[in-house]
Amino acid sequence: MNRFIFVMLTVFFLLISVSFAQSHSGGKNSSPETYHRSANKHWKPMLDASIGLGVQSEAGLKMNIGGMIPISLVDNLYIRTSIISLWAGNWTTLYFGTGSNADIVYFIPQKKFDPYAFIGLHLNAMSGFTQFTTQFGGGAQLKLKNSPIKPFGEIGLGIISAGETDISFSMMFGARIEL
């Protein structure tokens, strides 16, 4: 389990490093189809709201309201976190701030949409119960002309450690609003 998490984090950071190096090489390897935007000039903080299907030990409805902040050290890199998260299945759980996730999101800018990859951690500690989740996945957000609203869809996979290891799957759809 720990080896898998280490390998996934290493691969993710290697991909970011290669992308960062290519975007700053400024020469022959640049593709004319790639649409490059600098995080400092064009990427703005965003709020998002999403709804979707989540599957852990059973299927349930998952709703989320969160925020994203660009990191100016690397172009197209964000940190996102959930502000409010609701799981409704055989049991209902509402997280408000605590127990929510924190992800690193890397966007690959294109002209009509921005595909992205994410990896993150989720720690839920209550009295007598601790759950740790490593999650990763990908998605795409659409660009609407002259609109701060960006519809998106994403698929995520999580590895849950709460005494025993379990796997979760989520498919979320929603919209982000640039601030």
N, C-alpha and C positions, 0 to 999 in steps of 0.2 A: 504493500500500500504506500509506504513512504517513498519507495523507489519510483513508483509510478508518478506520484506528485512531483518529485524532483525532476524526472524526465520531462514531464509536461511543462513545468515552469522553465526549464532550460531551453526547450524547443521554442516556446513562446518568446523568450527574450532574445534568442538567436535570430528569429524571424524579424523582430523589431530592429535589432542591430543591423542586419543586412539591408532592410528597407531604409533605415536612417542613412546608412553609408551610400546607398544608391541615389537617394534623393539629394544628397549633398555633393556627389561626384561632379555634377554639372557638365556632363559631356556626352560622349558617344553612346553611352548605355541608356540615355533617356529616350523613352518611347514617345512619339508625337501624340499617341492616343491617351496618354496619361495626363490627367488634369491635376496639377499640383497647386495646393493652397497652403499658405503658411499659417500655423496655429496662432501666431501673434496677431495677424491681420484679419483673418476671415472666420476662424472658428470661434464660436461664442458659447457661453454656458447655456445649457438646455434643461428644461423640465420635461419629464415624460410620464405618460399614463399608459398602462397596457393591461390587457386581459388575455387569458389563454388557458390552455390545458396543462396541468401538471400531473405527473405520475411518479409516485414513490412506491410505497407498498400497495397503494390503490390510486385510482384516478380521482382528480378533484379540480375544481375551478380555482384559478390563481389570478389575483388582481394585484397591481403594483403601481405606486406613484413614486417617482424618484427624480434624481437630478444628476447632471453631468457637468464636470468642470474640465476645460482643456488644460493640459500640462504644457507649458511653453518650452520646456527643455527639448522635447521631441515633437516634430510636426505631426498632426493628426492623432495624437494620443490623449485620451481622456481618462479621468477617474469618475466612476459613477457609483452611486449608492441609493438604496431604497429609503424613502422617508416613511411610507406606509405600505405594508404588504399584508395581503389577506389570502389565506388558504381555506377553502371550503370543500370538504369531502365527508368522510365518515366522522371526522372531527373538524372543528373550525378553530383556526388560529389567526390572531391579528397581531402583527408586529408594528410597533410605532417607534421607529428609530432603532431601538435595541433589537437584536435578533435578526436584523436585516443584512443584506449582502453589501460587499464592496468589491467592485470589479475594475480591472484595467481594460479599456476598450481602445482598439487600434483601427482607425478608419483608413480605407484605401480609396482615395478620391477618384471619382469618375465624373463624366459630364452630366448624366441624368440621374444617377443614384450613387450612394456610397456604401459598398459592402464593408463589413467590419468583422473583427474577431474579438472575443473577450475571454478573460480568465479572471477568476476571483475567488474570494473566500467568504464563508458565512459561519459565524460562531453564534450559537444560541445556548446561553447558560442560564438555567433556572434552578431553583432549589431541587436538588436530587436528580437533575437531568442536564447533561451537556451534549450538544450535537455540533459537530464540525463538518462542514461541507466544502469541498473544492469543486468549483464549477467552471466549465468552459463551453464555448460554442461560437456561433457566428450568426450573422444576419445581414440585412440590407435596409437602408433608409432611402426613401425617394426624395427627390428635390422638386418642389412645386415652384413654378415661376413667380417671382416677387412675393413669396409667402414665407413667413417664419415657421410655418407648420411643416413637419417632415414625418409622413407615415412610415412605419417600419414593421418588420417582422423578423423574428429570431428563433433559433432552436438552440437549446442548451442541454448539456449533460452534466450531472453532478455525482460525485462520489461522497457518500454520507458515512461518517464514522460516529456512531452512538452506541458504543458497546460492541456492536457487530457492524460490518460494512454492508451498505446497501447502495443502490444506484437510483438516481432520479432522472427524469426527462421532463423538459418543458418546451412548449411551443407558444410563443407570445406574439401578439399583434397590438399595435397601438400607434400613438403619435407623439412626437417631440415638438416642443416649441422653443425656438431660439430666443434668448432674452436680450 
